[in-house]
Amino acid sequence: QADEEKNIKASEELEDLEELEELEELEELEELPIPQEIKLSGSLGERLKTLESNGLLEIESLENTLQTINITSSISLEDGIFRINDDVYTSDIKPKDKKLKELVDSVSNDEVDAAASGYANVLDIINVDLPLFEKNKETKQNDTDKDQKVSVFLENGFNYDIFSSHYKKSNIGIVRSLMKISQYLDAVFAGLLILDGDEWHLNHSLGFNQKTIDNLIFQRTDDFSVDVFDQKKILLLKEGVSGIEEIDSKLYYEDESYINGSLFIPIVFKGNSSYLILGMMMTKSIKEYVQILQKI
């Protein structure tokens, strides 16, 4: 009986100790700071800066991003015409793509209509090594030339025309290209935003609810269009519900529940400045996404 009483007493002491530990844990939890809700106000630019300073988004111009990771755009698009940048003619690397050399020759000699033959040639280029003309083999490159990479980016954005040239030009082919780029970037939704008249809207999409498709429209004069699209900004939102009314109000709530962020990146689609929008499962960084696209 004495042993039984000792066991009961020990059990009670153990329960008291466990309760004390639980109380201490609760007190520690109560001492933890309560996350403050971020208050957004002011212009779109001001709200974007607030979210950026709190680590909830990244926003960067395409030009600055490419400079940061030392990528040079070899071909630019101006008024619907592809132009070869001057650096292509002045470097020491021997070209590996004969089609690109032919394209450069045709552009530099003004012998090809860029809207027809030249554009078709560009779409045939898959992997490009620049520049095009071999100088004296004894000529040494400086460190900048050695580190510089050739870009699948045009000055106006990721060259989606070259990327999608692997697929048929039909709607199904474009959707398949969206499937592939979604796999590369770990996205659950994807769409191509094009400028049609005075508004930006989804031209092709993958995964988005029809209500999102119908509602994802930006007027050309909207602050978002002016601050992001016109400025060729890359925008990475790191939350499903971004806090930016101009975006959240256009995404159907069921779509928002499946994503943990969104990526807007400028592209060239059918020769025109457009945007790729992606709903992300997990977010990385703008630099990482651009590097992935560069390797495609």
Buried (B, 14 or more C-beta within 10 A) or exposed (E): EEEEEEEEEEEEEEEEEEEEEEEEEEEEEEEEEEEEEEEBEEEBEEBBBBBBEEEBBBBBEBEEBBEEBEBBBBBBBEEEBBBBBEBBEEBBBBBEBEBBBBBBBBBBEEEBEBEEEBBEBBBEBEEBEBBBBEEEEEEEEEEEBEEBBBBBBBBBBBBBBBBBBEBEEEEEBBBBBBBBBBEEBBBBBBBBBBBEEEBBBBBBBBBBBEBBBEBBBBEBEBBBBBBBBEEBBBBBBBBBEBBBEBBBEBBBEEBBEEBBBBBBBBBBBBBBBBBBBBBBBEBBEBBEBBBBBBEE
